[in-house]
C-alpha cells in the first residue's frame, strides 16, 4: 500500500456479529442525524448522478438511517427520479456479504420501496485514494476514525495506548493520530466535489477525561488473568494491541489552525464533543439484572476488538478457544460489577470550499 501504511487491524467480527452488537454505535449516530440532514439540504449539485459514500461501513446496519435521510433530502430537492449512487467502503476483509444481505432484507434498508438507488462497495482502506477527484457529494463516516492506520508503538502495560502509563506511548499515539487525521482529510478533500460535505462521528474526549476506562480495563484484566493461569504468555500480551483512541477537539481542529481556517480545501462547519449513550445501563436501572448489561457490553467489545485479538494470536492453534475464554471472562467480571460506561462522541462536519 502507498505511504508506507500497513494495516495492523482486522475488520469487525464477521457473520453479521457486528450488526447484532453495535447498538451503542447506532445510538451515538442519532446525535448527528439532524446535522447530516442539514448537510444534505445544503450541498450543491447539477444534473449529474448524486453520490453518497459511507466511509467505513462495516456490515451496514448502522448506515441505513443516515443514507435514507440523505436520499430523502436530496430527492426532495432534485426530484424522485434522480439516480443516486451509494458506495460503502471498508477493509478488504470486511463482511460485505452481511452488508448486502441487510440491503436486501433489513426492514430499515434504504433500498426498501426505492428505485433508482445503486449501491456498491469498495474493499480498500480509506487511507488510500478511493475515488476519482471531485466525485463525492456527501460522505458519512461513523465509528472508524478511532482506528489508527498502524500500531505506533509497543505497549508494555495495556492493550489500549491511551490507557498506558508511559509518556512515550502517549507521544507516539498522538503523533500517529495526527498523521492519520491529516491523511484522511487530504484523501477525502480530493474526492469531494466543490461544496460537498463530509460528516465524521467517532470517539472523542474532553480535555479533563479519557472515557472508556471501565471496559478497556476489564478487557486488559481478563487478559492478565489468562496470563496468570498460564493460558497466555508475557509475549502474547505484548503483541495484543488494539490501535484505537479517542480524540480531543484541539487535535481535531489542529490541521485547520491556519490563516483562512482551511486544510486541503476543507473547512470545519461544526465540531463538538458530546456525552455518549449507555443503553445497557439504562436497561439495568429499570430491571436490576446485570446479565444483559454484561452481555451487551462484552458483545460490543468483541465485535470491534475480537478480530484484532485473534489476529495477534494467529500462531496459536487454539486461538478461537482463547478468544472465547477472554470475552467469557470479561462478561463474568462485568456482570459481577455493573457500572455506567462513560464515553464521549466527537461530531465533525466538513465543507469542501477549495
C-alpha positions as CSV (number, residue, x, y, z in Angstrom):
1,X,0.0,0.0,0.0
2,X,1.2,3.6,-0.6
3,X,2.6,6.0,2.0
4,X,4.1,3.1,3.9
5,X,0.8,2.3,5.6
6,X,0.5,-1.4,6.6
7,X,-2.9,-2.3,8.1
8,X,-2.5,-3.8,11.6
9,X,-6.1,-4.5,12.4
10,X,-8.8,-6.7,11.2
11,X,-12.3,-5.8,10.1
12,X,-15.2,-6.1,12.6
13,X,-16.3,-9.5,13.7
14,X,-18.0,-11.2,10.7
15,X,-21.0,-13.3,10.1
16,X,-23.2,-10.3,11.0
17,X,-21.9,-10.2,14.5
18,X,-21.1,-6.5,14.4
19,X,-24.6,-5.7,13.1
20,X,-26.0,-7.6,16.1
21,X,-23.8,-5.9,18.7
22,X,-23.5,-2.3,17.7
23,X,-26.4,-0.7,19.4
24,X,-24.1,1.8,21.2
25,X,-22.8,3.0,17.8
26,X,-26.4,3.3,16.4
27,X,-27.5,5.3,19.5
28,X,-24.4,7.6,19.1
29,X,-25.2,8.2,15.4
30,X,-28.5,9.7,16.4
31,X,-26.7,12.7,17.8
32,X,-25.5,13.6,14.3
33,X,-28.6,12.9,12.1
34,X,-30.1,16.4,12.2
35,X,-26.7,17.9,11.2
36,X,-26.4,15.3,8.5
37,X,-29.8,16.2,7.1
38,X,-28.8,19.8,7.1
39,X,-25.7,18.9,5.1
40,X,-27.8,17.0,2.6
41,X,-30.1,20.0,2.3
42,X,-27.2,22.4,1.6
43,X,-24.8,20.5,-0.8
44,X,-24.8,21.9,-4.3
45,X,-25.3,19.7,-7.4
46,X,-26.1,19.8,-11.0
47,X,-27.7,17.3,-13.4
48,X,-25.1,14.6,-12.6
49,X,-25.9,11.3,-10.7
50,X,-25.7,12.0,-7.0
51,X,-23.0,10.2,-5.0
52,X,-23.2,9.3,-1.3
53,X,-20.3,7.5,0.3
54,X,-20.4,5.5,3.5
55,X,-16.7,5.5,4.6
56,X,-16.0,2.6,6.9
57,X,-19.4,0.9,6.5
58,X,-18.7,-2.4,8.4
59,X,-21.8,-4.6,7.9
60,X,-24.1,-1.8,7.1
61,X,-26.9,-1.9,9.6
62,X,-26.0,1.4,11.2
63,X,-25.7,3.0,7.8
64,X,-29.3,2.5,6.9
65,X,-30.8,5.5,8.6
66,X,-28.1,8.1,7.6
67,X,-28.2,7.0,4.0
68,X,-32.0,7.0,3.9
69,X,-32.0,10.5,5.4
70,X,-29.6,11.7,2.7
71,X,-31.6,10.1,-0.1
72,X,-34.8,11.7,1.1
73,X,-33.2,15.1,1.5
74,X,-31.5,15.0,-1.9
75,X,-34.6,13.8,-3.8
76,X,-36.8,16.4,-2.1
77,X,-34.6,18.9,-3.9
78,X,-33.6,17.0,-7.1
79,X,-36.8,15.0,-7.8
80,X,-37.8,11.5,-7.0
81,X,-36.4,10.2,-10.3
82,X,-32.8,11.4,-9.7
83,X,-30.4,8.5,-9.7
84,X,-28.3,8.2,-6.6
85,X,-25.2,6.0,-6.1
86,X,-24.5,4.8,-2.6
87,X,-20.9,3.4,-2.2
88,X,-19.9,1.6,1.0
89,X,-16.2,1.3,1.8
90,X,-14.3,-0.8,4.3
91,X,-11.2,-3.0,4.6
92,X,-10.9,-5.9,2.1
93,X,-11.6,-8.4,5.0
94,X,-14.9,-6.7,5.9
95,X,-18.1,-8.8,5.9
96,X,-19.6,-7.3,2.8
97,X,-21.9,-10.3,2.5
98,X,-23.8,-9.2,5.6
99,X,-23.9,-5.7,4.3
100,X,-25.6,-6.7,1.0
101,X,-27.9,-9.1,2.8
102,X,-29.0,-6.2,5.0
103,X,-29.7,-4.1,2.0
104,X,-32.0,-6.8,0.6
105,X,-33.7,-7.9,3.8
106,X,-33.4,-5.5,6.7
107,X,-36.7,-3.7,7.2
108,X,-34.7,-0.5,7.7
109,X,-32.8,-0.8,4.5
110,X,-32.7,2.4,2.5
111,X,-33.5,0.3,-0.6
112,X,-36.9,-0.6,0.7
113,X,-39.6,0.9,-1.6
114,X,-36.9,2.8,-3.6
115,X,-35.9,2.8,-7.3
116,X,-33.0,4.5,-8.9
117,X,-30.7,3.8,-6.0
118,X,-27.5,2.0,-6.9
119,X,-25.5,0.5,-4.0
120,X,-21.9,-0.8,-4.4
121,X,-18.9,-1.4,-2.3
122,X,-15.1,-0.9,-2.3
123,X,-12.8,-3.1,-0.2
124,X,-9.9,-0.8,0.5
125,X,-8.5,1.3,3.4
126,X,-9.7,4.8,3.3
127,X,-6.2,5.9,4.0
128,X,-5.8,5.2,0.3
129,X,-7.5,7.1,-2.6
130,X,-10.9,5.6,-3.2
131,X,-12.5,7.8,-5.9
132,X,-11.5,10.0,-8.8
133,X,-11.2,13.6,-7.8
134,X,-14.5,15.6,-7.3
135,X,-16.9,12.6,-7.5
136,X,-18.5,12.6,-4.0
137,X,-21.3,14.9,-3.0
138,X,-21.9,13.6,0.6
139,X,-19.7,11.5,2.8
140,X,-20.7,9.7,6.0
141,X,-18.1,8.3,8.4
142,X,-19.0,6.9,11.8
143,X,-17.2,5.0,14.5
144,X,-14.0,4.4,12.5
145,X,-11.6,7.3,13.0
146,X,-10.6,6.0,16.4
147,X,-8.7,3.3,14.5
148,X,-5.1,4.1,13.6
149,X,-3.6,3.1,10.3
150,X,-0.8,1.2,12.1
151,X,0.5,0.4,15.6
152,X,2.6,3.4,16.6
153,X,4.5,1.6,19.4
154,X,4.5,-1.5,21.5
155,X,2.6,-1.0,24.8
156,X,4.1,-2.8,27.8
157,X,1.3,-2.2,30.3
158,X,-2.1,-2.2,28.4
159,X,-3.6,-3.1,25.1
160,X,-5.0,0.4,24.5
161,X,-2.3,3.0,24.2
162,X,-4.2,5.9,25.8
163,X,-4.5,3.9,29.0
164,X,-0.8,3.2,29.3
165,X,1.2,4.9,32.0
166,X,4.0,5.5,29.5
167,X,4.5,9.1,28.3
168,X,6.5,7.7,25.3
169,X,3.5,5.6,24.3
170,X,1.2,8.7,24.6
171,X,3.5,10.8,22.4
172,X,3.7,8.1,19.8
173,X,-0.1,7.7,19.9
174,X,-0.7,11.4,19.4
175,X,1.8,11.6,16.6
176,X,0.2,8.7,14.7
177,X,-3.3,10.1,15.3
178,X,-2.3,13.5,13.9
179,X,-0.7,11.9,10.8
180,X,-3.8,9.7,10.2
181,X,-6.2,12.6,10.6
182,X,-4.4,14.8,8.1
183,X,-4.0,12.0,5.6
184,X,-7.7,11.1,5.9
185,X,-8.7,14.7,5.4
186,X,-6.4,15.0,2.3
187,X,-7.9,11.9,0.7
188,X,-11.5,13.0,1.3
189,X,-10.8,16.5,0.2
190,X,-9.7,15.2,-3.2
191,X,-12.7,13.0,-3.6
192,X,-15.4,15.6,-2.6
193,X,-17.0,17.8,-5.1
194,X,-16.8,21.6,-4.6
195,X,-19.4,22.4,-1.9
196,X,-19.5,18.7,-0.8
197,X,-20.0,17.8,2.8
198,X,-18.4,15.1,4.9
199,X,-19.7,14.2,8.4
200,X,-17.4,12.3,10.8
201,X,-18.5,10.8,14.1
202,X,-16.1,9.0,16.3
203,X,-15.0,8.6,19.9
204,X,-13.9,11.9,21.4
205,X,-12.7,13.0,24.8
206,X,-12.9,16.3,26.7
207,X,-9.8,17.9,28.0
208,X,-10.1,16.5,31.5
209,X,-11.1,12.9,30.9
210,X,-10.5,10.0,28.6
211,X,-13.5,7.8,28.8
212,X,-13.7,4.0,28.2
213,X,-11.7,3.3,31.3
214,X,-14.1,0.7,32.7
215,X,-14.5,-1.5,29.6
216,X,-10.9,-1.3,28.4
217,X,-9.6,-2.1,31.9
218,X,-11.9,-5.1,32.2
219,X,-10.6,-6.5,28.9
220,X,-7.0,-5.9,30.0
221,X,-7.6,-7.5,33.4
222,X,-9.2,-10.5,31.7
223,X,-6.0,-10.9,29.6
224,X,-3.9,-10.6,32.7
225,X,-5.9,-13.3,34.4
226,X,-5.4,-15.6,31.4
227,X,-1.6,-15.0,31.7
228,X,-1.8,-15.7,35.4
229,X,-3.5,-19.0,34.7
230,X,-0.9,-20.0,32.1
231,X,-3.1,-19.6,29.0
232,X,-1.2,-16.6,27.6
233,X,2.5,-15.6,27.9
234,X,4.0,-12.2,28.5
235,X,5.0,-12.1,24.8
236,X,1.4,-12.8,23.8
237,X,0.2,-9.8,25.8
238,X,2.8,-7.5,24.3
239,X,1.6,-8.4,20.8
240,X,-2.1,-7.8,21.5
241,X,-2.5,-4.2,20.7
242,X,-5.9,-2.6,19.8
243,X,-4.8,0.6,17.9
244,X,-7.8,2.8,18.8
245,X,-8.1,6.0,20.8
246,X,-10.5,9.0,21.1
247,X,-9.5,12.5,20.0
248,X,-9.7,15.9,21.7
249,X,-11.3,18.8,19.9
250,X,-8.0,20.6,19.8
251,X,-6.4,17.7,17.9
252,X,-9.4,17.5,15.5
253,X,-9.1,21.2,14.8
254,X,-5.3,21.4,14.6
255,X,-4.9,21.0,10.8
256,X,-7.3,23.9,10.3
257,X,-5.4,26.3,12.6
258,X,-4.3,28.4,9.5
259,X,-4.9,31.9,8.5
260,X,-8.0,31.1,6.5
261,X,-9.2,28.2,8.6
262,X,-9.0,25.7,5.8
263,X,-7.0,22.5,5.3
264,X,-6.7,20.8,1.9
265,X,-9.7,22.8,0.7
266,X,-11.9,21.7,3.7
267,X,-13.4,23.9,6.4
268,X,-15.0,22.8,9.7
269,X,-18.6,23.8,9.7
270,X,-19.4,22.2,13.1
271,X,-17.4,20.3,15.7
272,X,-18.3,19.3,19.3
273,X,-17.7,16.6,21.9
274,X,-20.9,15.0,23.4
275,X,-21.5,12.5,26.2
276,X,-22.1,9.1,24.7
277,X,-25.2,7.0,25.4
278,X,-25.3,3.9,27.6
279,X,-28.4,1.9,26.7
280,X,-27.3,-1.1,28.7
281,X,-27.0,0.9,31.9
282,X,-30.4,2.5,31.3
283,X,-31.9,-1.0,31.0
284,X,-30.1,-2.2,34.1
285,X,-31.5,0.6,36.1
286,X,-35.0,-0.4,35.1
287,X,-34.6,-4.2,35.7
288,X,-31.7,-4.6,38.1
289,X,-30.5,-7.6,36.0
290,X,-26.7,-7.3,35.3
291,X,-26.5,-10.1,32.8
292,X,-28.0,-8.2,29.8
293,X,-25.6,-5.3,30.5
294,X,-22.6,-7.6,30.7
295,X,-23.6,-9.5,27.6
296,X,-24.3,-6.2,25.7
297,X,-21.0,-4.5,26.5
298,X,-19.0,-7.7,26.0
299,X,-20.6,-8.3,22.7
300,X,-19.8,-4.7,21.6
301,X,-16.2,-5.0,22.7
302,X,-15.8,-8.3,21.0
303,X,-17.4,-7.0,17.8
304,X,-14.7,-4.4,17.3
305,X,-11.7,-5.9,19.1
306,X,-12.1,-9.6,18.8
307,X,-10.7,-10.0,15.3
308,X,-7.6,-7.9,16.1
309,X,-7.0,-10.1,19.2
310,X,-7.5,-13.2,17.2
311,X,-5.1,-11.9,14.5
312,X,-2.5,-11.2,17.3
313,X,-2.8,-14.9,18.4
314,X,-2.6,-16.3,14.9
315,X,0.3,-18.6,15.7
316,X,-1.7,-20.4,18.4
317,X,-3.6,-23.4,17.2
318,X,-6.3,-22.9,19.9
319,X,-6.7,-19.1,19.3
320,X,-10.5,-19.4,18.8
321,X,-10.9,-21.0,22.2
322,X,-8.6,-18.4,23.7
323,X,-10.7,-15.6,22.3
324,X,-13.9,-17.2,23.6
325,X,-12.2,-17.6,27.0
326,X,-11.1,-13.9,27.0
327,X,-14.5,-12.5,26.4
328,X,-16.2,-15.0,28.6
329,X,-14.0,-13.8,31.5
330,X,-14.8,-10.2,30.6
331,X,-18.6,-10.9,30.6
332,X,-18.4,-12.6,34.0
333,X,-16.5,-9.7,35.5
334,X,-18.9,-7.1,34.1
335,X,-21.9,-9.0,35.5
336,X,-20.3,-9.1,39.0
337,X,-19.6,-5.3,38.9
338,X,-22.0,-3.5,36.7
339,X,-21.2,0.2,36.1
340,X,-22.2,3.0,33.7
341,X,-19.9,3.2,30.7
342,X,-18.5,6.7,30.4
343,X,-17.6,7.7,26.9
344,X,-17.8,10.7,24.5
345,X,-18.6,11.2,20.9
346,X,-16.9,13.7,18.5
347,X,-19.2,15.1,15.7
348,X,-17.4,17.0,12.9
349,X,-19.0,18.4,9.7
350,X,-16.6,19.3,7.0
351,X,-17.3,21.5,3.9
352,X,-15.3,21.4,0.7
353,X,-14.6,25.0,-0.2
354,X,-11.5,24.8,-2.3
